[in-house]
């Protein structure tokens, strides 16, 4: 079953440009080096200043468990740590896939 992640990050106001530049480089590394990662995308909040949301999706728990253990990820992530205004909040989500839906529930 797919695993979704929603990570919310508060960024220091003077680090916004640095954060965006380096996060986009990190995302390239993650998508290239982590075969179980389906989505790793940065979004800027419209409602909360200096707030970013990372949407992630992995094939399964095992793929997520490997996230961050790759050397390329560790190196790419280093410049981002000083950009954070505090610890991120992370929500784990279970994917709802067609195979998990009962066929007895009827068609739309």
C-alpha positions in Angstrom: 0.0 0.0 0.0 1.3 3.5 -0.9 2.3 5.7 2.0 1.7 9.5 1.8 3.5 12.1 3.8 2.6 15.7 4.4 5.5 17.7 6.0 4.9 21.3 7.1 8.0 23.5 7.4 8.4 26.9 8.9 11.3 28.7 7.3 13.2 31.7 8.7 12.2 34.8 6.7 15.8 35.6 5.7 16.4 32.1 4.4 13.5 31.7 2.0 15.5 32.0 -1.2 18.2 29.8 0.1 15.7 27.2 1.2 13.8 27.1 -2.1 17.0 26.8 -4.1 18.5 24.0 -2.0 15.2 22.2 -1.5 14.6 21.9 -5.3 18.1 20.4 -5.6 17.3 18.0 -2.8 14.0 17.0 -4.5 16.0 16.1 -7.7 18.3 13.9 -5.7 15.4 12.1 -3.9 13.5 11.4 -7.0 16.6 10.2 -8.8 18.2 8.2 -6.0 15.2 6.7 -4.1 13.5 4.2 -6.3 10.4 3.8 -4.0 9.7 7.5 -4.0 6.8 8.5 -6.3 6.4 12.1 -5.3 8.6 14.6 -3.5 7.2 18.1 -4.2 7.5 21.5 -2.4 4.6 23.9 -2.1 4.4 27.4 -0.6 1.4 28.1 1.6 -0.9 30.8 0.5 -2.4 31.2 4.0 0.7 31.2 6.2 3.8 33.3 5.6 7.1 31.5 5.5 5.3 28.1 5.5 6.0 25.3 3.1 4.4 21.9 2.6 6.2 18.9 1.2 4.0 16.3 -0.4 5.6 12.9 -0.5 4.5 9.5 -1.7 6.3 6.2 -1.4 5.5 2.7 -2.7 5.3 1.3 0.8 6.6 1.6 4.4 9.9 -0.1 3.3 10.6 2.6 0.7 9.9 5.3 3.2 12.1 3.6 5.8 15.0 4.0 3.3 14.2 7.7 2.8 17.0 9.8 4.2 19.4 6.9 4.5 20.9 7.4 1.1 24.2 9.3 1.2 23.2 11.6 -1.7 20.1 12.7 0.4 22.2 13.3 3.5 24.6 15.5 1.6 21.9 17.5 -0.2 19.9 18.0 3.0 22.8 19.6 4.9 22.2 23.2 3.6 18.5 23.1 4.6 18.8 22.5 8.3 19.7 26.1 9.2 16.7 27.4 7.2 14.2 25.9 9.5 12.5 28.1 12.1 11.5 25.1 14.1 10.9 21.3 13.8 8.7 20.2 10.9 5.3 18.7 11.5 4.8 15.4 9.7 1.6 13.5 9.0 1.6 9.9 7.7 -1.2 8.9 5.3 -2.3 5.5 4.1 -3.0 5.3 0.3 -6.4 4.3 -0.8 -5.9 2.1 -3.9 -8.5 0.6 -6.2 -7.6 -2.9 -5.0 -8.7 -1.9 -1.5 -12.2 -0.9 -2.5 -14.9 -3.5 -2.3 -16.6 -4.2 -5.7 -19.9 -4.8 -3.8 -20.2 -1.1 -3.0 -21.6 -0.4 -6.5 -20.5 1.8 -9.4 -20.6 5.5 -9.4 
